Amino acid sequence: MRPVFRHSSRHSLALYRYCLPFRQPLMFKGKWLASREGLAVFINGQWGEIAPLPGFSLETLAEAEAESLACMAALKRGEKVSPALASVQFGFDCAQRSWPASLAVLEPPYPLLQGAPVELMASLSATHWQTSPPTRLKLKVARYAMEEELALIEQLGERLPTTKLILDANSGWTREEAQRFCERLTLEQIDYLEEPCAAFTDTIAVAEATGVAVALDETLSRQEKWYCHPQLRALVIKPTLIGSLSACEALVQRARACHLRVVISSSFESDLGLGLLARLACEWAPNEPPGLDTGNWLTEHVMNPVGEVKTDSLHRLY
C-alpha cells in the first residue's frame, strides 16, 4: 500500500526528531552506526523528511535541525524559505510539493546485500532466492578484503546465475585498486559498478581499461562535472544528498538526453522518507527498479499501517 502521509494533529507547521535502531550496526565511510536519526517536517498537510547521512552528507543532523527550525519560524511569519543544506532542501521541497494526482505502478526495489563477505556467503543457502531469484541484486563492495569480496561475487554468480549484480563501491578505491578488482570480474554477471573511484576521470579510466559498465552516485551529490560516455549506464539519484527536487529533475532530464538509466535511491531514510522517494521514482523512473531496500535494516517505523506519522512516539522540536 502506498503511504498516504496523514497527520493526526491540528498543527499546520511541525518538526519532529526520530531515532530508529538498525537491526545490526552498519558501517558508513568507516564509522559504525547503531541507529538512524533524522527529522520529519510537516507543512500545511504534507510531510517531508530531513535525514543527512553521516559520512555522505556535507551537513550534520545538528546543522540540519538548526536550519529547519529557522525555516519553520520564517514560514510562521509568512516568509518564503530557501534552505541551503541539501537534506533540508529535500525535506522542505517534499512538504511543499504539488504531487501528481495519480502515479505509475513502480517496479519493486531490488534487494541490498551489505555486511562481511564470510557472513553473507554463509547466509546464502538459507535465502528464498534459490527458488525465486531476483533479477538484480545490489552488493556493497570496497569495504572488506578484495579477495573476500571477489569470492562472494563468484559464489553469487554460481548460486544465482540469472541475477545481475549491481556493485556499489562508494568511491572506495584508487584507480589501480578498482582496475585490479574489475579485471577479476565476469562482466556478463555485472549490471554496473557504482562509483569505483572518487574522481570521475579515474572511474572512466577503469571502465575503459576493463570494459565494466559504471554508474554515478557520489559525483552527483558532490555536484562535480561529468560527461556522457559509452561505459556510463546509469545515474543513481539520491535526493537526500543532492538536495532540491528541481536539481534532481535536472539530472533526470540530462540522463534521458544521454540515454542513461535513472535509479532513484535511498540514503537509509525512515519509512516516511522511503515512501516519498517511491513517489518520486514513480514519476521519474517508473520502469527502473529503485534502490529503496534500505528500510529492511531498520527495526522500527515512524508511520503506522494506515499511513499516519506516529507523532506521539517522536520528539517534537517545533
C-alpha positions as CSV (number, residue, x, y, z in Angstrom):
1,M,0.0,0.0,0.0
2,R,1.4,3.4,-0.9
3,P,1.7,5.7,2.2
4,V,-0.9,8.5,2.3
5,F,1.1,10.6,4.8
6,R,-1.7,11.6,7.1
7,H,-1.2,13.9,10.1
8,S,-3.2,13.3,13.2
9,S,-2.6,16.6,15.0
10,R,-4.1,20.0,14.5
11,H,-0.8,21.8,13.8
12,S,-0.1,23.2,10.3
13,L,3.6,23.5,11.0
14,A,5.6,20.9,12.9
15,L,9.1,19.5,13.2
16,Y,9.9,16.2,14.9
17,R,13.1,14.2,15.5
18,Y,13.3,10.4,15.2
19,C,15.8,7.7,16.2
20,L,15.4,4.3,14.7
21,P,17.7,1.3,15.6
22,F,19.4,-0.7,12.9
23,R,19.0,-4.5,13.0
24,Q,22.7,-4.6,13.4
25,P,25.4,-1.9,13.4
26,L,26.2,-0.7,9.9
27,M,29.4,0.9,8.6
28,F,29.2,4.3,6.8
29,K,32.5,5.7,5.5
30,G,34.5,3.7,8.1
31,K,32.2,4.6,11.0
32,W,29.8,2.2,12.7
33,L,26.2,3.4,13.4
34,A,23.7,1.6,15.6
35,S,20.7,3.8,14.7
36,R,19.4,6.2,12.1
37,E,18.5,9.7,13.2
38,G,16.6,12.3,11.3
39,L,13.7,14.8,11.2
40,A,10.2,14.8,10.0
41,V,8.8,18.1,8.8
42,F,5.1,18.9,8.4
43,I,3.9,21.9,6.4
44,N,0.2,22.6,5.8
45,G,-0.9,19.0,5.4
46,Q,2.2,17.4,3.8
47,W,5.3,15.7,5.2
48,G,8.9,15.8,4.3
49,E,12.0,14.0,5.8
50,I,15.4,15.6,6.6
51,A,18.0,12.9,7.3
52,P,21.6,13.8,6.5
53,L,23.6,10.6,6.2
54,P,26.8,10.5,8.3
55,G,29.9,10.2,6.1
56,F,28.0,11.1,2.9
57,S,26.1,14.4,3.6
58,L,28.1,17.6,3.9
59,E,25.9,18.7,6.8
60,T,25.4,17.2,10.3
61,L,22.0,16.5,11.8
62,A,22.6,19.3,14.3
63,E,23.1,21.7,11.4
64,A,20.1,20.5,9.6
65,E,18.0,20.8,12.7
66,A,19.1,24.4,13.3
67,E,18.3,25.4,9.7
68,S,15.0,23.6,9.8
69,L,13.9,25.4,12.9
70,A,14.9,28.8,11.4
71,C,12.9,27.9,8.3
72,M,9.9,26.9,10.3
73,A,10.0,30.2,12.2
74,A,10.2,32.1,8.8
75,L,7.2,30.2,7.4
76,K,5.2,31.1,10.5
77,R,6.0,34.7,9.8
78,G,4.6,34.3,6.3
79,E,8.0,34.4,4.6
80,K,9.3,32.1,1.8
81,V,12.2,29.9,2.7
82,S,15.2,28.7,0.7
83,P,17.2,26.2,2.7
84,A,20.9,25.9,1.9
85,L,21.6,22.4,3.2
86,A,20.8,19.5,0.9
87,S,18.8,17.4,3.3
88,V,16.8,20.3,4.4
89,Q,16.1,21.3,0.8
90,F,14.8,17.8,0.1
91,G,12.5,17.7,3.2
92,F,11.0,21.2,2.7
93,D,10.6,20.6,-1.1
94,C,8.6,17.4,-0.4
95,A,6.5,19.0,2.2
96,Q,5.5,21.8,-0.1
97,R,5.4,20.0,-3.4
98,S,2.4,19.7,-5.7
99,W,2.3,16.0,-6.1
100,P,0.6,14.4,-9.1
101,A,-2.9,13.1,-8.6
102,S,-2.0,9.7,-9.9
103,L,1.2,7.8,-10.2
104,A,2.5,4.9,-12.2
105,V,3.0,1.5,-10.6
106,L,6.6,1.2,-9.5
107,E,8.9,-1.7,-10.2
108,P,9.7,-3.5,-6.9
109,P,13.1,-2.5,-5.3
110,Y,16.0,-4.8,-5.8
111,P,17.5,-6.4,-2.6
112,L,20.5,-4.9,-0.9
113,L,23.3,-7.1,0.5
114,Q,25.6,-5.4,3.0
115,G,28.0,-6.9,5.5
116,A,31.0,-9.1,5.9
117,P,31.5,-11.4,2.9
118,V,32.0,-14.5,5.0
119,E,28.8,-13.9,6.9
120,L,26.9,-13.2,3.6
121,M,28.2,-16.4,2.0
122,A,27.1,-18.4,5.0
123,S,23.6,-17.0,4.8
124,L,23.1,-17.5,1.0
125,S,22.0,-21.1,1.3
126,A,19.2,-20.0,3.7
127,T,17.6,-17.5,1.4
128,H,14.5,-18.0,-0.6
129,W,16.3,-16.7,-3.7
130,Q,17.2,-20.2,-4.7
131,T,13.7,-20.8,-5.9
132,S,12.8,-17.2,-6.7
133,P,16.0,-15.4,-7.7
134,P,15.8,-11.6,-8.1
135,T,16.6,-10.1,-11.5
136,R,19.0,-7.7,-9.8
137,L,20.9,-7.7,-6.6
138,K,22.9,-4.9,-5.1
139,L,26.1,-5.6,-3.2
140,K,28.3,-3.1,-1.3
141,V,32.0,-3.6,-2.1
142,A,35.3,-1.8,-1.3
143,R,34.7,-2.4,2.4
144,Y,36.4,-5.6,3.1
145,A,39.4,-7.6,1.8
146,M,39.3,-7.6,-2.0
147,E,39.8,-11.4,-2.2
148,E,36.8,-12.0,0.1
149,E,34.6,-9.7,-1.9
150,L,35.6,-11.4,-5.2
151,A,34.9,-14.8,-3.7
152,L,31.4,-13.7,-2.6
153,I,30.7,-12.3,-6.1
154,E,31.8,-15.6,-7.6
155,Q,29.6,-17.6,-5.3
156,L,26.7,-15.3,-6.0
157,G,27.2,-16.0,-9.7
158,E,27.2,-19.7,-9.1
159,R,24.1,-19.7,-6.8
160,L,22.1,-17.1,-8.8
161,P,23.2,-17.4,-12.4
162,T,20.2,-15.4,-13.8
163,T,20.7,-12.5,-11.4
164,K,22.6,-9.4,-12.5
165,L,24.8,-7.8,-9.8
166,I,24.9,-4.1,-9.1
167,L,28.1,-3.4,-7.2
168,D,28.5,-0.2,-5.2
169,A,32.0,0.9,-4.2
170,N,31.0,4.3,-2.8
171,S,34.3,5.8,-4.2
172,G,36.3,3.4,-2.0
173,W,39.1,2.5,-4.4
174,T,42.1,4.1,-6.1
175,R,42.2,3.7,-9.9
176,E,44.7,0.9,-9.5
177,E,42.7,-0.9,-6.9
178,A,39.5,-0.6,-8.9
179,Q,41.2,-1.8,-12.1
180,R,42.6,-4.8,-10.3
181,F,39.2,-5.7,-8.9
182,C,37.3,-5.3,-12.2
183,E,39.9,-7.4,-14.1
184,R,38.8,-10.3,-12.0
185,L,35.0,-9.9,-12.6
186,T,32.9,-11.9,-15.0
187,L,31.4,-8.9,-16.8
188,E,28.3,-10.8,-18.0
189,Q,27.3,-11.1,-14.4
190,I,27.6,-7.4,-13.6
191,D,24.8,-4.9,-14.4
192,Y,27.1,-2.0,-13.4
193,L,29.6,-0.7,-10.8
194,E,28.7,2.4,-8.9
195,E,31.4,5.0,-8.3
196,P,34.5,2.8,-8.1
197,C,36.7,5.8,-7.6
198,A,36.4,9.3,-6.0
199,A,37.4,11.1,-9.3
200,F,35.2,10.8,-12.3
201,T,38.3,10.7,-14.6
202,D,39.5,7.6,-12.6
203,T,36.1,5.9,-12.9
204,I,36.0,6.4,-16.6
205,A,39.7,5.2,-17.0
206,V,38.8,2.0,-15.1
207,A,35.7,1.5,-17.3
208,E,37.7,1.9,-20.5
209,A,40.5,-0.4,-19.3
210,T,38.3,-3.2,-18.1
211,G,35.1,-2.9,-20.1
212,V,33.0,-2.7,-16.9
213,A,29.8,-0.6,-17.1
214,V,29.7,2.2,-14.5
215,A,27.1,4.4,-12.8
216,L,27.4,7.7,-11.0
217,D,26.3,8.4,-7.5
218,E,28.5,10.5,-5.2
219,T,29.7,12.5,-8.2
220,L,26.1,13.8,-8.5
221,S,25.7,14.7,-4.8
222,R,29.1,16.4,-4.8
223,Q,27.9,18.4,-7.9
224,E,31.1,17.5,-9.8
225,K,31.5,17.7,-13.5
226,W,30.8,14.6,-15.6
227,Y,30.0,13.8,-19.2
228,C,28.3,11.1,-21.2
229,H,30.4,8.1,-22.1
230,P,29.7,4.7,-23.7
231,Q,30.6,2.8,-20.5
232,L,28.4,5.1,-18.4
233,R,25.0,3.3,-18.0
234,A,23.1,5.0,-15.1
235,L,22.6,7.9,-12.8
236,V,21.9,6.9,-9.2
237,I,20.0,9.9,-7.8
238,K,19.8,10.3,-4.0
239,P,17.6,13.3,-3.3
240,T,18.6,13.5,0.4
241,L,22.2,14.0,-0.7
242,I,21.5,16.1,-3.8
243,G,19.0,18.4,-2.2
244,S,16.4,20.3,-4.2
245,L,13.9,18.4,-6.2
246,S,14.5,20.8,-9.1
247,A,18.2,19.8,-9.1
248,C,17.1,16.1,-9.1
249,E,14.7,16.7,-12.0
250,A,17.5,18.4,-14.0
251,L,19.6,15.3,-13.5
252,V,16.7,13.1,-14.7
253,Q,16.4,15.2,-17.9
254,R,20.1,15.1,-18.5
255,A,20.1,11.3,-18.1
256,R,17.3,11.0,-20.6
257,A,19.2,13.2,-23.1
258,C,22.3,10.8,-22.6
259,H,20.1,7.7,-22.9
260,L,21.1,6.7,-19.3
261,R,19.0,4.7,-16.8
262,V,17.7,6.7,-13.8
263,V,17.7,4.9,-10.4
264,I,16.1,6.8,-7.5
265,S,18.0,5.6,-4.4
266,S,17.7,6.0,-0.7
267,S,20.1,7.2,2.0
268,F,18.8,4.9,4.7
269,E,15.8,7.2,5.4
270,S,12.9,6.1,7.6
271,D,9.8,4.6,6.1
272,L,8.4,8.1,5.7
273,G,11.3,9.1,3.5
274,L,11.3,5.9,1.6
275,G,7.6,6.4,0.8
276,L,8.4,9.9,-0.6
277,L,11.3,8.6,-2.6
278,A,9.0,5.9,-4.0
279,R,6.6,8.5,-5.2
280,L,9.4,10.4,-6.9
281,A,10.6,7.1,-8.5
282,C,7.0,6.6,-9.9
283,E,7.3,10.0,-11.6
284,W,10.8,10.0,-12.8
285,A,11.7,6.3,-13.4
286,P,8.7,4.1,-13.2
287,N,10.2,1.3,-15.3
288,E,13.5,1.1,-13.4
289,P,13.6,-0.8,-10.0
290,P,14.6,1.8,-7.4
291,G,17.3,1.4,-4.8
292,L,14.9,1.6,-1.8
293,D,15.6,-1.6,0.0
294,T,17.3,0.0,3.0
295,G,14.2,0.1,5.2
296,N,14.8,-3.6,5.9
297,W,17.7,-2.6,8.1
298,L,15.5,-0.6,10.5
299,T,13.7,-2.3,13.4
300,E,11.1,0.5,13.9
301,H,8.9,2.8,11.8
302,V,7.7,6.4,12.1
303,M,4.4,5.6,10.3
304,N,1.6,3.3,11.4
305,P,-0.1,0.8,9.0
306,V,-2.7,3.3,7.8
307,G,-0.2,5.9,6.7
308,E,-0.1,8.3,9.7
309,V,3.1,9.5,11.2
310,K,3.2,8.4,14.8
311,T,3.9,11.8,16.2
312,D,3.3,10.6,19.8
313,S,6.4,8.4,19.5
314,L,8.6,11.2,18.1
315,H,10.3,14.1,19.9
316,R,8.7,17.4,18.9
317,L,11.0,20.3,18.1
318,Y,8.6,22.8,16.7
